[in-house]
Amino acid sequence: MLNSLKSIVKRIQDSKREAQILILLSFLITFAIVRTVTHLQKFGILPNQNGVLHIHHLVPGILLLLISGYVGLSFWASDRIRHFMAILFGIGAALTIDEFALWLYLRDVYWERQGRDSIDAMIYVIIIFSIIFVISEVHDHKWIKRIFKK
């Protein structure tokens, strides 16, 4: 199993698609963590923000999107910076899209029926990220070379 995992990592590195995979993985992991934390807060297992000011998680998400987009584009030639910014971008995107219903209704509907729109938006983004990854892989024509490889 370890060898197959190493093989997958090697294939990703060779394809030059690491940033795309990092965005998708960090997006999925962050989404799972955020939903888990918010459910634990809802059930009173974890503390929630109290007081007059409630900072929704889309706020740090937007900041991460701005920072990672700017730095990632500014230092695109550095693999290390680009990959780190890809992770931050995926995290920021997940934090932001998880509050999509707040954008749409301009009020906190996270636990109401309209909050389902955030889940739908998450699914759409995952599909879009995945389709773009597949299209970029096909665009390189590597799959054609594999088919006709002798």
N, C-alpha and C positions, 0 to 999 in steps of 0.2 A: 504494500500500500504506500509506503514511504517513497519507493521508486516511482510509482505512478504519479504521486504528488509532485515529485521533483521533475518528472517529465512534463507535467502540465505547466509548471512554473517556467521551465525552459522554453516551451512552445510560446508562452505568452511573451517572454522576454525577446525571443527571436522575431515575433510578429510586430514588435514596436507598438503594441496596443496596451502596454502596462497602465498608462494613465486612464484609459477608458475602463479597464477592469477595476482599477483602484476607485474610480468614481462610483461605479455600480456597486461594488462591495461595501464601500463606506456608506453609501446611500442606504443600502438594505440593512446593514448592521445598525446604523443610527436610527432608522425607522423602527426596528425591532426594540431597541433600547428605549427610545422615547415613548413608544406605546406601552411598554412594560412599566416604566417609571410613572407615567400618567395614570395607569390603572392602579398601581400601588398607592398613589396619592389619593385617588378617588375612594379607595377602600380604607383609607386612614392608616395604612402600613408605613408609608413614607410621609414626612411633613410636606405641606404645600406652602406656597407663599401666602402670607397673611398681611393685612394692612391695606392702605388706600391704593398703593401702586402695585399693579400686577404686571410683570414683564413677561409677555408671551414668548415662547421659544422661537418664534419667527424673527424676533429682534436680533439675537445673536446669529441666527441663520443668515439674515440679510447682511450683517457685518462680515461674516465668513465668506459669503458669496462675493462681496465687493473686494475684500482683501485678496482672496485666492484668485479671483479673476484678474485683478490688476497685476499682482506679483507673478502669477502663472504666465501671463502674456508678456510681461516685461523680461522675464528670465526663462523664456521657453527653451533656450538652447541647453540649459542645465537640466540633465535628467533628474538629479536628486531634488532640486527645487520644484520642477514640474510635477514629479510624483507626489511630493508632499502637498503641493497646492491642489492636486487632483483629489487627495484624501480630504483636505479641508473643504473643497468645493462639494464633494459628495455629502459631507456632514452638514454643511450649510444648506444645501438643496433639500435634504431630508427634513431639517428643522423648519424650513420655510414652507415646504409643500404640505407638511403635516398640519399646518394651520391654514390651509387653503380656504376652508369654509369661513374663517375669520375675514379673509380678503373679500370673499364673495358677498357675505351678509353684513359686513362691517359691525359685527357684534360677536361676542363669544358664544358660539353654538357647538363647542367641541363635544359636549356630552348630549346634545339634543339630536333630533332626527336629521337636521341639516348637516350635522357634523360628519355624516357619512360621505359627503362630498369631498372631504379631505382624504378619506380612504380611496375613493375613486380616482382622485387626482394622483395619489401615490402609485396606484396601479398603472395609470396612463404614463406617468414618468418612467416607471420601470420598463414598460413596453417600449417607449420611445428610445430610452438609453440602449436597450437590448437590440432593437432594430438598427440603430445607428452603428452599433458595434458589428453586427452581421454585415451590413452594407459596406462598412469600411474594410472588412475582411474580404468580401467578395470583390470589391473594387481593386484590390491588389492583384487579383487574378491568380493568387496562390492556389486556390481550389482547382482551377483549370490545370495548372501544372501538376498537381497531385493526381488528378484523374488520368492524365496522359503520360505520366511518368513511367518510363520503361525500366 
